[in-house]
Amino acid sequence: MSEFDPLRALRVLDEHGVRYVLIGGLAAASRGAPIATQDLDVCYERRPENMERLAAALTELGARLRVAQVDEDLPFVLDARTLAAGDTFTFVTTAGDIDVLATPSGTNGFDGLVERADRFDLGEGLEVLVASLDDLIAMKEASARPKDKSHLRVLRALAEEVEQPDP
């Protein structure tokens, strides 16, 4: 297992010109939620030229398909054509685990997310689009995984706090 280095992974995506929106635990943490995560989740634009750039970035990161309860490498061709044939992929990379989703649960995909996303400066010239708090909540509601229930309480509390006017 590689050391989790999401900033390096995001920088590689940025250097390749990949269009994506940061989602998942890192997006929630960026918005102030005390949620720890050990993987990077992004929603990618499905235009062919963007999938070419995404495949190139993942190749640079040494991406290998990650499948639960399967230890050996599975045959997998990492290119735009393969990305176009699927929707969600989970990878092990030299920067840690990365999940790439075209249509995260509870969303209509990149085009909807990007409209409501905010640009965050992560330092050293790296700026990323981060999914809105409402979209993060919608994704957690739709996935209904056990760990998402506790994250959902945290995100809803954060949303209430954000909506409260300053005294």
N, C-alpha and C positions, 0 to 999 in steps of 0.2 A: 504494500500500500504506500502510495506516494504521500509526501507531506502536503497538507492542504494549504495552498497558496492562491486564494481566489484573485488577488490583485494581479498576479502574474498571468493567470488565465484571462482575466478581463483585458489586460494590456495586449495580449496576443490577439484576442478577438478584435480589439480596437485597431491594432496595427494592420490587420487584414481587411479592415473596413466593413466588418460584419454588422448588419443592422439587427439589433436585438433589444429587448427590454429585460432588465433584471427582475426576477420574481423569486418566490420562495423565502427561506429563512434569512438570507443575506439582504434581500430587499426589505424585509420586515425590520431587521436590525438597523439598516440605513435610515429607516423612518423613526427609529427610537424604541422599537420593541425589544425587550430583553430576551431575545430568542437566540439560542446557540445553534449553529449549524455546522455540518462537516461536509457539505457539498455545495456546489454552485448550480443554480437553476436559472436558465434563460429561456425566453420565448423568442424564437427567431422568425424573421420575415421569410416567406416561402417563395419569393421571386427567384428564378433560376440563377441569376448572377450572385445573389446573396448566399444561396446554398453552395455555390462554388467557393465563395470566400469562407463560409463556415467550414466546409470540408477541408480547405487548406489550413485554416487555423487549428482545427482539431488534429490534423495530421502533424502539424508542427509541435503540438502538445503530446504527441505519441498516443493518441486516443485508441483505446481498445474497448470493445463492447463489454458492458458489465451486466451480468444476469444473476439474479438471486439464486443462491445455492449451486452455482456452477463455477468451479474454480479454474478450469482450463479455458484457454482462448478459443472462441468460436470463430469459424470462418466468417469474415465480414469485409466487404469492400467499402471503404470510407470515401465516398464521392458524392457529388450533387445528385446523381441519379438515384443512389440508394436513399439519400435523405428525402428526396421527392417521393419515394415509394412508401415512406412511413410518416409518422407524426411525432412520436416521442422516442427518444433514444437516451440511454444511460451509458456513460463512459467512465473508465478509469483513465486518468492522464498523469503526466509528470507533475501536474499542479493539483492533483487530487481528483475527486469524483466530480463530474460535470453531467448534469441532465439538461438536454435540449428538447424543448417542447414547441411544437407549432401551434397547438390549440390546447392550452392548459384547461383543465376542468373549470367550468363556471365562466368561461370567456369565449369570445368569438375569434381569439387569436391576436396576432401581432397588431393588425390595423386598429382594433379597438383599444388594446392596451396602450399603444403609442400615443393615442389621442389624449389620454388622461395621465400619462407618465410625467414625472418631473426629472429634470437633469440635476444630478448630484456630482459635485466635485470630490473625487476620492483622493486628491492630492497628486503631486508630480505630473500635472497635466492630463490626468485621466478623469474624464467625465463620462458618466453612464446614465442612461435613462432607467429610472426605477418605477416600477408599477405603483399606481395610486393605492392608498390604504383601502379604499372601497373595493378595488380589484383584488387586492391580496385577501381581503375578507371573503369575497365571492369565491375565490379559488379554494380557500380552506373549507367553506361551507359545502362546496360541490364535491370535494374529494372525500370528506367524511372518514378519513383514516383516524384511528385512535389518537395518534400524536397531534393531529390537527385540531382536535377538540380543545385541548389546553391552549394551543397557539391561537385559536379563534377567540377565546376569552381574553387573552392578552391584547390581541389586535382590536377587539371591540372596545376594551377599556381605553386603549390609546386613541381610538377614533373619538370617543366621548371627550377625552381630555383635550384633544386638538380642537373640537367644536366649541369648547367652553371659552367664552370671551375673557380676556385678561381683566382682573378687577381694577 
